[in-house]
Amino acid sequence: MVEAQGGSTYTPMAVGFGVSTIRGYTNVAQQNNTLAFNANFTYYATPFIPLTAELQFGRLWGGSRANDQYGREYVNNYQAFILHGEIQLGELIDFSGNRFLDILKDFYAGPGFGFVNNNIQNQRTNLIASGSQGVGSYTFPGSDHGINPMASFRAGYEFKFYNEFDEPYLRLDIEYVHNFVYGEGLDGYDDPPSVFKNEHSDSYRQITIGVKYSFGEVKNYMKSIRNAYY
């Protein structure tokens, strides 16, 4: 007896764009929610394994000249280039004929790496007196410009929209991303811990909505991408 499972087809490339609400985690206590935008190109090794090159532009903003302990405040109009890959549950499970697993199949997670180019405007001297240090007596060390390596992790869900051949041609992604930046470049402050609080490397998070349009020469896939009961 031979048991067969139907296959399907898909187009392996996609271009897309997205918008994110972002928030920094730096050595400045107060952080503000701002926006970032991205354009991307994706190659789908399978319908459930995307490999993406992403160019991102955003504005990180934190601190307060009035409310920060030392009057620190920064704005970072950054650019980032990120390579990332994910695996969706549909690659790992048999979801055929099961509505619940068919919903689960589009959850995904995966790592990434890249570089962030910082372009910072910040308050370089203390506006608030502290101990023996009067107003303007201390200059915060750091750099307004620099490139830092970064690693990221993302998890999300992809809504697939199908054409008449049951191929996903449009995809809507909702995801959470955390970017770990190596160095002190995001806020431009690099103070010795003995002088000012400086406990960890910088990072920032994203909550992103993105759209991708698929194209390219049709490829075969070993199993159905879309359940037959639709």
N, C-alpha and C positions, 0 to 999 in steps of 0.2 A: 504494500500500500504506500502511495506517495502522497504526502501532504504539501500543498502548495499555498503560498501566500502572495497576493497580488502586489505588484510594484506600482510606481507612479513616476511622474516627471516633474522637474522644476527648473527654473532659470537661476544660475549660480551667482550672479552679481547684482549689486544694489547700490544706489546712491540715496543719501538721505540727509536730513537736518533735524536738529532738536533744540529745545530750550530747557534750561535748568534753573531752579532756584538753588542758590549756593550759599554756603556759610563757612567761614574760616574757623579753624581751631589753632590759635597762635598764642604767644605769650602776652598778648593784650587781652585783658579780661572780657571786655564787652565786644561782642561780634554782631554784625548786622546781616540780615538776609538780603541778597542782591541777585542779579541775573547773569547767566552765561548762555552762549549760543555755540552750536557746533555744526560743522558739515562733515560728512563721512562717506567713505567707500567701503563696502563689505563684500567679501567673497565667502559664499556658503560652500564649505567642503561637503556638507550634506544639508538638507533643509533645516537641520537642528543644530548645526555647528557653524556659527558665523565667526569670521576672522575680519577685524575691522581696523582701518586706519582713520583716525579722527583728528580734525583740527578744531581747536576750541578757543573761544574768546570770552573773557569774563571780567568782572569787576568785584574784587574782594574789598571789604570795608570793615574796619573795626576800630575800637577805642573811642575816646571822647576827650576833647580838650577841656571839657568842663567836669566830667564825671570820672575819668580814669584817675587812679591814685597819683600819677605823675604827669597827667596831661598828655599822655601819648595818644596819637591817632594816626591811622594809615589808610591809604587808598591804593590798591594795586590793580592797575589795568593790564591784566596778564594775557598771554597767549600760551597755549599748550598743544603739543603733538603727542598723541597717545596711540599705541597699538594694543588692542585687546581682543581676547577670544573667549567665547562662552560655550557651554554645552547645555542644551535644553533636555528636559526629561524625556521628550519624545524619542531621543536617540537611544535611551537606556531601557525603556519599558515597552511592553506590548499593550497598546491602548486600543486595539481594534475591537469594535463592538461594545466598548465600555464607555459610557458617557462621562463618568467621574474621572477616569484616567485620561480621557480625551481632553478634559479641561486642564488637568495637571500637566499634560505633555508640553505646554508652552511656558512653564516656569523655567528659569535659567539662572546660571551663576558662572563667574569666571574671573580670571586675573587680567591685569594689564600693566604696561610700563611705558614710560615716555619721559618728556622733559617739559618744564614750565619756564617760560621766559617772563621775568618779573619787571614791571615798570611802575615804580612806587613813588608816591608823594606822601611824606609823613612829617610829623612834628619831631624835630631832632633834639630839642633841648627841653628840660623839665620846666613846665609851666607852674608847678606846684612845689612849694618848699617841702623838704623832707629831712628831718634831723639837722645836721650841720650844713646841708646843701640848700642854698638859697635858690630863688627862682632864676632860671637860666644858667645856673652854675655847672650843670652836668650835660654833656652831649652824648646822646645814645649812640653807641657804635652800631655799624651795620652798613648795608649797601642798598642804594636805590635801584640798581639794575644788576641782573645776574640770571644765570640759567641753572636750574636745579633739577637733578633726576628725580623721578617720582615712580611709585608703584601704586596700583589701584586694585580695588576689588568691587565688583558690581553684582547685583542680583535684581531680577525683575521678571516681568511677564510680557509676552509678545502676543498680540492679537493679529491673526493672519486673515487676510481677505483673499478670496480665490476667484480665478477666472473660470471660463466655461470648460477648461480642461482639468479642473481641480488642482491647478498650480497656484501657490501663493504668489501674488503679484504686488500686493501692498501689505505692509506690516506696520503696526503701531506698537511701540515699545514704551512701557512705563517701568522705570528702574531707579534703584538707589545705588549711588556710587560713593565710595570713600577713597580719597586720594592722599597717599602718604608721601610728603615731600621731604627729601633728605637735605637738611640744612635749615637755615633761618631766613630764607629769602622771601617768604610770602608777606610778612609784615615789615621787613627791612630792619628789624631790631635784633641785635645779637649781643645782648648784655651778659657780662659774667654773672653766674648765679650768686656770687658773693656780694654783688651790688644790687641787682634787681632780679625779680622772679624770672627764671628762664629754665623751665623744668623739662621741656620736651621739644622734639622737632615739630615743625608746622605740618598741618594737614587741612584739607577742606572736603566738605561733603556736597553731593549734588542729588537732587530729586528731579529726574529728567523725563520729559515726554518727547518722543522722537518718531518720525515717519520715514520709511524706506520704500523705494520703488524698485522692483526687481526687473532685470533684463538679462539678455545674453542667450547663448546657444543652449538649447534644452538638454538637460542631463537626466539620466535615469536614477531612480532611488529604489532600494531593495524592498520597501514596504509602502503601504499607503500613507500619505501625509494627512489626508482628510478622511474621517470615518464615513462609511457608506450610508449611514442613516440620515445624513443631511439631505 
